[in-house]
Amino acid sequence: MAVTKNKSVYVCQSCGYESAKWYGRCPDCGEWNSMTEEVRQQVSSAKSRSAGGSAPAVRESTVKKLSEISSDDSQRYVTGVGELDRVLGGGIVAGSVTLLSGDPGIGKSTLLLQICEYLCEGLKILYVSGEESARQLKLRANRLGVASDNLYICATTDIESVLETVRRLSPDMVMIDSIQTMNLAALTSSAGSVTQIRECTQVLIGIAKSMEVPVFIVGHVNKDGAIAGPKVLEHMVDAVLYFEGERQQNFRILRAVKNRYGSTNEIGVFEMAQDGLREVPNPSQMMLSGRPKGVSGTCVACVMEGTRPILAEVQALVSKTGFGNPRRQAAGFDYNRAALLIAVLEKRCGYFFGNLDAYINVVGGLRLDEPAADLPVAMALISNLLDKSVPDDLAAFGEVGLAGEVRAVGSIQQRVSESYRLGFSTCVVPKHCVKQIDLRGMPELNLIGVQNLSQAIAVIR
């Protein structure tokens, strides 16, 4: 005999924390006024405790040896967008679930519609929109030049209706825009809640795995830039892609923060134009366009994004403070790392920043998370402090330690080759890496190996 019980729980809409009572502030993530009440049904069955009672039959799972499983099933669909294929690891894997997130208006829906134009030449695609009507999607497709008889549009927010449509239509790929608008009628909570997002995603994962259909899910982000909904959503899917960039700028960066079928270090660079997103095959040239010549406080860094070396301009500005405490501000570079470099410059090199404001900026919206960016940031700071410009044909890369030493970095050959290809004839590198560099094909390259910051600053002086 089954007995149904209703239970009220309070769920944080930011992190998914559940509690039996309401809190003004979430105990887990610290968000205020994020706890909402949800009613859940619990079904308890009264089992027979008599000696003659039989347990319910349990179906045995299918088990195979690893050697018997074919690896040819992991088919990849090339999207026709080289930057997206690079981030995904070579294309879309059959049966995979990919979460695409980003700020509103960043270009998520535009990217999905654009890859439909290429994929629809041989695949049947179902595009489910919970935010726009079919007519609105048609107008967007006309603007992007997307027209195919293999692209099917479904404007609904009912996940059960989507499930039936997929079973009837049998598409080769499904796109959901967006998961926050989908709802399951069996749940009492509203669309966009933690429970709805989790259960609707579970339904979509079941479709992808059982029918071997790739599923793309568009996800919103909250005010902190994280994916809206429970953190477990990112653990459920196979790949998580972040679309980054400022809406006022034309350039967009697509980054994989999770990928079960490829590297998470690759990035794709796009330019937003009137007719949609365009690929940027040479991001380094784009990042260095408009670079000032003969100006102090600027230095070129070379960082590795996966297998691709990218050159970016680092700018620093040091000025006398008008406040009691000097300001430290960094855009595109870790704030704590910037404070550490300033402390090393004061202690090990004798340059005083105690009454000076320091500002650091990475041009082009790129974020430098790699330790190899330490040396160019330090050189840019000293360059502006001394008002002496770094040579225009110089690029630098190396990690800076607390003792002021310049430590070795990986992929040194790729960094030097890319710098020389883009016209930089001087490279300041860690001295430990000089022997690893093959100078064949780079006859005019001037390689400067430095052991500490003082030797690197001597290049500027």
Secondary structure as GFF3:
##gff-version 3
##sequence-region A 1 461
A	DSSP	beta_strand	2	12	.	.	.	ID=ss1
A	DSSP	beta_strand	18	19	.	.	.	ID=ss2
A	DSSP	beta_strand	35	45	.	.	.	ID=ss3
A	DSSP	three_ten_helix	66	68	.	.	.	ID=ss4
A	DSSP	beta_strand	76	77	.	.	.	ID=ss5
A	DSSP	alpha_helix	82	88	.	.	.	ID=ss6
A	DSSP	beta_strand	92	93	.	.	.	ID=ss7
A	DSSP	beta_strand	97	102	.	.	.	ID=ss8
A	DSSP	alpha_helix	108	119	.	.	.	ID=ss9
A	DSSP	beta_strand	125	129	.	.	.	ID=ss10
A	DSSP	alpha_helix	134	144	.	.	.	ID=ss11
A	DSSP	beta_strand	151	155	.	.	.	ID=ss12
A	DSSP	alpha_helix	159	169	.	.	.	ID=ss13
A	DSSP	beta_strand	173	177	.	.	.	ID=ss14
A	DSSP	three_ten_helix	179	181	.	.	.	ID=ss15
A	DSSP	alpha_helix	194	211	.	.	.	ID=ss16
A	DSSP	beta_strand	215	219	.	.	.	ID=ss17
A	DSSP	alpha_helix	232	236	.	.	.	ID=ss18
A	DSSP	beta_strand	239	244	.	.	.	ID=ss19
A	DSSP	beta_strand	251	259	.	.	.	ID=ss20
A	DSSP	beta_strand	267	273	.	.	.	ID=ss21
A	DSSP	beta_strand	276	279	.	.	.	ID=ss22
A	DSSP	alpha_helix	283	287	.	.	.	ID=ss23
A	DSSP	beta_strand	298	305	.	.	.	ID=ss24
A	DSSP	beta_strand	308	320	.	.	.	ID=ss25
A	DSSP	beta_strand	328	331	.	.	.	ID=ss26
A	DSSP	alpha_helix	335	349	.	.	.	ID=ss27
A	DSSP	beta_strand	356	362	.	.	.	ID=ss28
A	DSSP	three_ten_helix	371	373	.	.	.	ID=ss29
A	DSSP	alpha_helix	374	386	.	.	.	ID=ss30
A	DSSP	beta_strand	394	396	.	.	.	ID=ss31
A	DSSP	beta_strand	399	400	.	.	.	ID=ss32
A	DSSP	beta_strand	406	407	.	.	.	ID=ss33
A	DSSP	alpha_helix	412	421	.	.	.	ID=ss34
A	DSSP	beta_strand	426	430	.	.	.	ID=ss35
A	DSSP	three_ten_helix	431	436	.	.	.	ID=ss36
A	DSSP	beta_strand	446	450	.	.	.	ID=ss37
A	DSSP	alpha_helix	453	460	.	.	.	ID=ss38
###
